Amino acid sequence: MSTRSVVPFGPHHPVLPEPLHLDLVLEDEKVVEAIPSIGFVHRGLEKLVEKKDFNEFVYVAERICGICSFMHGMSYCEAVEHIMGVEIPPRAKYLRTIWCEMSRIHSHLLWLGLLADAFGFESLFMQSWRMREKILDMFETSTGGRVIFSVNKIGGQRKDMDNSMIRSFLDIFAGMEKDLKELTGTFLNDGAVRSRLDGVGVLTEQQARDFGAVGPFLRASGVQYDMRTTGYAAYGDIDLEPITSNIGDSYARTVVRVKEIFQSIDIIRQAAAKIPEGDFAVPVKGFPKGEYMMRVEQPRGEACYYVKANGTKFLDRFRVRTPTFANIPPMLETLKGSQLADVPILILTIDPCISCTER
């Protein structure tokens, strides 16, 4: 007869340096229930909207997360721009799209390195992060920052990328693409990797819909849902087809993210070919009054930004629903019935960002 025990997992764990705590209810080595505890780090960023004026708050919004910092700042700006009826220049839209996709590549390479580290593949971990450094170098060249960029503002961008810089970036991406194909091909076809990911943590399409999964976690279960297809920034001019899989296991989630790296490089090429000349910002006068909810596709999935303004320089409300917060319930569902040894890998396959979740 099997006995039940409760094993605490986290918040400090070798493969997950994030403050997510789970109480795992086990029968022998099998997980029958996972009870989460979040909220270890409360930074009160949303409350600062009452103390920082709506222009200054761009810098607060992008500090929600270091990995998705550009998209946090951009999404806040787009929400306020909708409230104020500001139409940003076409070049600014394309600049935002290019930086968004650079952020996606940066995030997915970081995640791939962490997954490799969880397997004990130290060489792949270092190679993934070596390529990620190239993205950070490009960010530093174009924005001046490697983590926090501060190039978003209400009405456009604070900095431009000249065409020679964009062409040099395309050359770097061409070299990266060749190395990535070799690197990811070896990783995805490795027998040890397949044995740990194939058939583990299956989330069916219906479960993904019922539990509200987002991002690659959702698309790996066969749901074609990607907020980029709504056409914000310059995505309306980009040829984009969401990458999906019908399998829904940990291997499918890995494949979807790997393919998205190559898709992001293709999107940057398309944007570079179409980017128009002209201004990259417009002057903004007055104060916002009204409310708007902006939805974007971050590397981990759909993020929602709600902004409410009262006609003064201080906003009434700023609220964010981040992808990891949405993905925790379906993650708990995938943990049920798994083996204890698979828990770290399963948690990593949602690409958790507790910094985003705990604002």
N, C-alpha and C positions, 0 to 999 in steps of 0.2 A: 504494500500500500504506500503510495507516494505521500510525502509530507510537504506542507506549505511553509514557506519562509519568506521574509521580506528583506530584500537586499537594497541598501541605498546606493544609488548611482549618481555621482557628481556631488557638488558642483565642480569639483576639481578632478579632472581625469586626463590621462596622457593624450588621448586622441581628440578631446573636446575641451579646449581651453576657454570655455564659456560657462557662466553661472546658471546652467540649467540642471535642476535636481529632479531625479525620478526615484520613486519608491517602487521597486520591481517586486511583484508578488510571484514567487516561483513555486512550481511543483517539480522537485528535483532540479533539472537544468532548464525547464521549460517556463517561459514567461506566460502567466495567465492574465495578468493585469499590470498596467503601468500607471502610476499616479504622479502627475507632474506638480512641481512647485516652482513658480516663476515669481519674479519681483524682488530678487536679491539686490538689484541695483536700480534705484529710482532717482533719476537725475532732474526731473521736473522741467524738462525743456519746453513742454507745451504751455506751462504756466508763464514762461518768460515772454509770451506774446503780449502780456499786459504791461510789460516794462520796457521792451525794445520796440521802437517804431517799425512800421511795416517794411521799410527798406533795410533797416539793420537786421531784421529777423531772418533774412536770407542766410546770414552767417551762422545763426543758431540752427536753422533747419538742416544745413548740410553737415552739422556736427552730430546728427542723430546716429550716423554710422560712418566709419572711416572707409569701408569698402564701397558703399553706394553713395558717397557724399555728393558727387556731382548730381546724381538723379534726385536726391532729396532736395537740394537747392533749386534745381530746375523745375521740379514739380510744384514747389511752393510758388515760384515766380509765375508759372503758367496759371495757377489758380487765381492769383491776384490780378494777373493780366486779363483774365476772363471777366472778373468782377468790374474792372475799370474800363473794359472795352479797348484795350491796347492791342494793336496789331504789330507784332515785331517784324523786322525786315526778313526777307527770305534767306539771306545769308546767315542770320542768327539762328534760324530754324535748322539749317544744315550743320552749322557748327555744333549745336546741341545734339543733333543726331550722331555725329561722329564721336563726340566725347562720351555720349551714352553707350555706344557700342564698344569703345575702348574700355569703359568701366565694366561692361559685361565680360569681355575677354579677360581682363584683370581678375575679376571675381571668380570666373570658372577655372582659371589656371591655379589660383590660390586653393580652391576647393579640390581640384585634381591632385595637387600636392599633398593636401591633408589626407585624402583617401589613400594615396600611395603610402603615406607614413603609417596609416592605420594597419596596412597590410605588412609593414616592415620593409617596403621597397624604398630604401633611403635614396638610391640613385635617381629613381623616377621623381621622388619628392624634390630633390635638388634641381633636377632638369626642368621640372614644371615651374619652380619658383625662379630659376634663372631666366626663363622666357618671360615670366611675369615682370621681371626687372626691366625688360625692354619696354613694356607698356608704361611702367612708372617713369622711365627715362623720357618717353614721348610726352607724358603728362607734364613732367617738369619743364621740358623744352617749350611746350605750348601754353602752359598756365603759370609756371613758376612754382607749383606745389606738387608733392608726390602723394599726399593723403587728402588734405583739404585744399581745394583749388581756388575758390572765391572768384570765379569768373562769371557766375550768373548774377543778373540783376533784373529788377522789374523793367521791362522794355527791351531786353536783349542780352548781349554779352559785354563784359568789361574788356575782353581781349579778342583779337582776331588771329586766325592762322593764315599766313600768306600762302599762295599757291605753291611756292617752292618748298615750304615746310610740309605741306600736305603730300607733295610728290615724294619727298624723302621718307615720310612715314609709310607710304605705299611700298617702297622698296624694302623697308624693314619687315613689313607684314608678309611680303613675298618670301623672304628668307625664313621667317617664322613658320609659315604655312608648311613648307617642305619639312622642317624639323618636327613640327607637330604631328604630321601624318605618320612619320616613322615612330615617334614616341607613343602616340595614342594607339596606333595599330598593334604595337608590341604589347601594350598594357591590356587592351581589350581582348586580345587573343590568348593571353596567358592562362594556362590551365588552373593555376592556383587562384587567380582572380575570378575565373568563371565558377569555380567550385564554391567560392564564398558569396557570390552575387546571384547566380542563376537560381530562380525560384524562391529567393529569400525576400520576405517582406512584401508579398504581392498585395497590391491595392487595385481592386477591380474598378472599371469605369464608373459603375453605380456608386461604389463606396467613395470614390474620389469626388463625385458630384455631391453626395449626401453630406460628407464631412467638410466640404468647402476647400479642398486642396487648390493650390495655385502654382503657377510657374512650371518648371520642368517636372516637378512632382505630379502635377495634374496631367501634363501632356504625355508623360510616360505611361499613363493609364488609358490613352486613346482619345483624350478630349482635345479638340482643336480650339484652344482658347489662348489668345495672346493679345494683350492690350495694344501692342504696336500696330495691329491691323486697324485700329480706330483712326489712325492718321495724325496723331499729335506730333509736334515738332515737324520734321520733314518726312515722316514715315509714309504719308499719303502719296509721295512721289517715288517710293522705293518698292521694288519687286520683292515681296516677302511672303513666304509660306511657312506657317508654324510647323516646327519639327515635332513629330509625335511617334509613339510606339503603342502597340496594342497589348504588350505583355504585362506591364505594370509591376515588374519586380525591380530589385535593386540594380540589376545589370541594365535594364531598360532605362532607368533614371541616369545611369552613368553615360550610356550611349547618347541620350538626348542632349546632355550638357556638352559632351565632346563635340557633337555635330553643331551645336549652337556656337561654339568657338569659331568654326569655319564659316558659318552663316554670318556672324558678326563681321568677319574680315570682308566677306562679299558685300555686305551692306555699306561698309566704309568705302569700298571701291566705287559702289554706285553713287554714294553721296559726293565723293571727290570728283566724279565725272560730271555731276549735275550742279554742283554748288555755284550760285551766281555771284557776280561781282556786286559791290555796293556797300551800304552801311551795315553795321552789325549791332546797332542799338538805335532806339528812338528816345527823345526826351519824354518824361512822364511828369505831368503836373496834377495837382489835386490829391485827394485822399480816396481810398476805396470805400464803397458802401454797397453792401449786399452779401451774398454767400455763394459759394461754388464748391463742388467736389471734383477734384482732378484725379484721374485714374491712369497710372502708367505701368509699364512692364519693367520692373527691376530685374536684376540677374536671378533673384530667387523667386520672382513671381509678381503678381499684381499688387500694387500698393495704392491705397486710397488716401487722399489729402483733402480734408474739409477745412475751409477757411470762411470765417464770418467776420465782416467788417461793418463798422458803424458810422463811417464818414469822418473819423478822426485819424490821427497818425498811429494810434494804437488799435490793434484788432481786438475783437471780442473773444474769438475762439480759433484755435488751431488744433486739429486732431488728425492723427495718422493711424491707419490700419496697415501694419507691415506684413510682408509675406510670411515670415516665420511664425508670427502670431496665428495666421490662418492655417499654417501647415502642422502645427502641434497636434490638433485633434486627429487628423488622418495618420500622423506618425504613430500616435498611441495605438491606433487600430492595427497598423502593420506590426507593432511589437508583440501583440497578442499571438501566442502560439509559436513565437520564435525561440531560439536557443539563447541562453545568456551570453554566449560568446559572440553572437551576431548583433547584440544591442549597440555597441559602438559604431559598427558599420551602418546599421539602419538609421541611427540618428544622423550620421554624416550624409546619408543620401537625400535628406531634405535640405542640406546645406544651411544649417541653422545660423542665425545671426541674432544673438540675444541682446546685443547692443541696440539693434533696431527695435526689438520687442520691448525693451525696458527703457522707455524714454524719460 
